[in-house]
Amino acid sequence: MNNHEIDFKMYGDDMQFVEVELDPEETVIAEAGSLMMMDSDIRMETIFGDGSEQQGSGLMGKLLGAGKRVISGESLFMTTFTNQGSGKKHVAFAAPYPGKIIPMDLSEIDGKLICQKDSFLAAAKGVSVGVEYQKKIGAGFFGGEGFIMQKLEGDGMSFVHAGGTMHKKVLEPGETLKVDTGCLVAMTGDVDYNIEYIGGIKTALFGGEGLFFATLRGPGTVWVQSLPFSRLASKVFAAAPQKGGDKGEGSITGGLYDLLGGK
């Protein structure tokens, strides 16, 4: 096994966090800002890229790995957590918004997982975090979330976060599933996928959906989320007051305030 073999335990339901157990000298990598808590003998270090051997040991290899992360919308840096004590130690990582944390053992899915660019949370050291390019570049650019996805490769444990409720669907050979690009969380490497335009401009403009969706074709396994963060953020922004101060919008007092010329 090339990746560090880590144990873990999940806590919570809709606001989850994962606690990773590290043996001496074991390491886990994580996105910057995902740390919740850790034991005193764990050393935290910021590195370029993901620290996997696939990037190479030279400066150019590290810069290439970091550059791929920038393309996928992530930070130049990742954080490693290494147990430098004599016994087992623990470090915990929290989900960034309500949803589920999905543990993925890459050794059980042929060593490759393709996931949304903002869904990766943490992984055992040795897992390579790269970029998966959509085949049709033009459609990918206009398809938003569907163009650039992250690629996790290795034989270790990885943790992916999904918003709202997560649904796992196994596709049979030739079976096709159409998914909103924002709702697609992850899929195994054997799934054939593409970004397609929604026919009928009226449907696209007045149907409340985007212009593109992801078409997934089996065999393979797909994970879908019910509440992508982009959708949640747009609703929160739309409901937020457009002017300074809190006048009780949406309440009886707020309505009276507006009626009396408070605006």
C-alpha positions in Angstrom: 0.0 0.0 0.0 1.5 3.3 -1.1 -0.8 5.6 0.9 -0.8 5.9 4.6 -3.4 3.6 6.1 -5.6 5.7 8.5 -8.5 4.9 10.7 -11.4 7.3 11.2 -14.8 7.9 12.9 -17.7 10.0 11.8 -19.6 12.3 14.1 -22.9 14.1 13.7 -25.7 13.9 11.1 -26.2 17.1 9.1 -23.3 19.1 10.4 -20.7 16.3 10.4 -17.0 16.1 11.2 -14.6 13.3 10.8 -12.0 12.3 13.4 -8.9 10.6 11.9 -6.7 8.3 14.0 -3.0 8.5 13.2 -0.3 6.0 14.2 3.2 7.4 14.9 4.6 9.0 11.7 1.3 8.7 9.8 0.1 11.7 7.9 -3.2 13.0 6.6 -3.6 15.9 4.1 -6.5 18.4 4.2 -7.8 21.6 2.6 -6.7 24.7 4.3 -9.3 25.9 6.8 -11.0 22.5 7.4 -9.2 21.7 10.7 -11.5 21.4 13.7 -9.2 20.1 16.5 -6.1 18.0 17.0 -4.0 16.4 19.7 -0.8 18.2 20.9 1.7 15.8 19.4 0.5 16.3 15.8 2.7 18.6 13.7 0.9 20.8 11.1 2.7 21.9 8.0 1.7 23.9 4.9 3.0 22.4 1.6 2.7 23.1 -2.1 0.2 20.8 -3.9 -0.8 17.6 -2.1 2.6 16.1 -1.3 2.1 12.9 -3.2 5.0 11.2 -4.9 3.3 11.5 -8.3 4.2 15.2 -8.4 7.9 14.5 -8.3 10.4 15.6 -5.7 11.8 18.6 -7.7 10.6 22.2 -7.6 9.0 21.9 -11.0 6.9 18.9 -9.9 5.7 20.8 -6.8 4.9 23.9 -8.8 3.0 21.7 -11.3 0.9 20.1 -8.5 0.2 23.5 -7.0 -0.7 25.0 -10.4 -3.3 22.2 -11.0 -5.0 23.1 -7.8 -5.2 26.7 -8.8 -6.9 25.7 -12.1 -9.4 23.6 -10.2 -10.3 26.6 -8.0 -8.5 25.6 -4.9 -5.6 27.2 -2.9 -2.0 26.8 -3.9 -1.3 25.1 -0.6 -2.5 22.1 1.4 -1.9 21.3 5.0 -0.4 18.0 6.3 -1.0 16.7 9.8 1.7 14.2 11.1 1.7 12.2 14.3 5.1 12.8 15.9 4.1 11.2 19.3 4.7 7.7 20.6 1.0 6.6 20.6 -2.1 7.0 18.6 -3.2 10.6 18.1 -6.3 12.2 16.6 -7.2 15.1 14.3 -10.7 16.2 13.3 -11.9 18.0 10.1 -15.3 19.7 9.8 -17.6 20.1 6.8 -17.8 23.7 5.6 -21.6 23.7 5.3 -24.6 21.5 6.1 -24.4 18.1 4.4 -22.7 14.8 4.6 -19.0 13.7 4.6 -18.5 10.6 2.4 -15.6 8.3 3.2 -14.1 6.9 0.0 -11.6 4.0 0.0 -9.8 4.5 -3.3 -8.5 0.9 -3.3 -12.1 -0.3 -3.6 -13.0 1.8 -6.6 -10.0 1.1 -8.9 -7.8 3.8 -7.4 -9.6 6.8 -9.0 -12.4 9.2 -8.0 -13.6 12.3 -10.0 -15.3 14.9 -7.7 -16.5 18.5 -7.7 -13.7 21.0 -7.3 -15.0 22.2 -3.9 -16.0 18.8 -2.4 -12.6 17.4 -1.4 -12.0 17.6 2.4 -9.1 15.4 3.4 -7.2 12.2 2.5 -4.4 9.9 3.6 -0.9 11.1 2.6 0.0 9.7 -0.8 -3.4 10.4 -2.5 -2.8 12.6 -5.5 -5.2 15.5 -5.9 -5.2 16.5 -9.6 -7.4 18.0 -12.3 -9.9 16.1 -14.5 -10.6 18.0 -17.8 -13.9 17.8 -19.5 -13.6 16.4 -23.0 -15.3 19.2 -24.9 -13.6 22.3 -23.7 -16.1 24.8 -25.2 -19.1 23.2 -23.5 -17.1 22.9 -20.3 -16.4 26.6 -20.1 -20.1 27.5 -20.5 -21.2 24.6 -18.3 -19.8 26.2 -15.1 -19.2 23.5 -12.5 -19.0 20.8 -15.0 -15.8 21.9 -16.7 -13.1 21.5 -14.2 -13.3 18.6 -11.7 -10.8 17.2 -9.2 -9.2 13.8 -9.7 -8.2 11.8 -6.6 -5.9 8.9 -7.3 -4.2 6.4 -5.1 -5.1 3.5 -2.8 -5.8 5.3 0.4 -8.8 6.8 2.2 -10.3 10.1 1.1 -13.2 12.2 2.5 -15.6 14.1 0.2 -18.2 16.6 1.3 -21.7 16.9 -0.2 -24.4 19.5 0.6 -27.9 18.6 1.8 -28.7 14.9 1.3 -26.3 12.6 -0.6 -27.6 9.9 -2.9 -25.5 7.1 -4.3 -26.6 5.6 -7.6 -25.0 2.6 -9.4 -25.3 2.8 -13.1 -25.5 -0.4 -15.2 -23.6 -0.6 -18.5 -25.2 1.7 -21.0 -27.5 3.3 -18.4 -27.7 7.1 -18.6 -28.4 9.7 -15.9 -28.8 13.4 -16.5 -27.8 15.6 -13.5 -27.6 19.3 -12.8 -23.9 20.2 -13.0 -24.0 21.7 -9.4 -25.6 18.5 -8.0 -22.9 16.1 -9.2 -20.6 15.4 -6.3 -18.4 12.5 -7.4 -18.2 9.5 -9.7 -15.9 6.6 -10.3 -13.3 6.7 -13.1 -15.2 4.3 -15.3 -18.2 6.6 -15.7 -18.4 8.2 -19.2 -19.5 11.8 -18.7 -20.1 14.9 -20.8 -21.6 18.4 -20.5 -24.6 19.0 -22.8 -26.7 22.0 -23.7 -30.3 22.0 -22.7 -32.4 22.2 -25.9 -34.9 25.0 -26.1 -33.9 28.5 -25.0 -37.3 29.1 -23.4 -36.8 26.1 -21.2 -33.4 27.3 -20.2 -34.5 30.8 -19.4 -37.9 30.3 -17.9 -37.6 26.8 -16.5 -35.4 28.0 -13.5 -32.5 25.8 -14.5 -29.1 26.4 -16.1 -28.2 26.0 -19.7 -26.2 22.9 -19.2 -26.4 19.5 -17.5 -24.1 16.6 -17.0 -24.9 13.4 -18.9 -23.4 10.3 -17.1 -23.3 6.9 -18.7 -22.5 3.6 -16.9 -21.1 1.4 -15.8 -20.0 3.0 -12.6 -21.1 4.7 -9.4 -22.3 8.3 -9.0 -22.9 10.4 -5.9 -25.4 13.3 -6.1 -26.1 16.1 -3.6 -29.5 17.7 -3.1 -28.2 21.1 -2.1 -25.1 22.4 -3.8 -23.4 25.3 -2.0 -23.8 27.5 -5.1 -27.6 27.1 -5.0 -27.7 27.7 -1.2 -25.5 30.8 -1.6 -27.7 32.3 -4.3 -30.9 31.9 -2.3 -29.3 33.5 0.8 -28.0 36.4 -1.3 -31.4 36.9 -2.9 -33.1 37.0 0.5 -30.6 39.3 2.1 -31.6 43.0 2.6 -30.4 45.1 -0.2 -30.0 48.2 2.0 -28.2 48.6 5.3 -29.9 47.8 8.6 -32.4 45.2 9.7 -36.0 46.5 9.4 -37.6 43.2 10.0 -38.1 42.2 6.3 -40.6 39.5 5.9 -42.4 40.3 9.2 -45.5 42.3 10.1 -43.4 45.1 11.6 -41.3 45.2 8.5 -44.4 45.6 6.4 -45.7 48.4 8.5 -42.3 50.1 8.3 -42.5 50.0 4.5 -46.1 51.2 4.5 -45.2 54.2 6.6 -42.5 55.2 4.2 -39.6 53.8 6.1 -37.8 52.9 2.9 
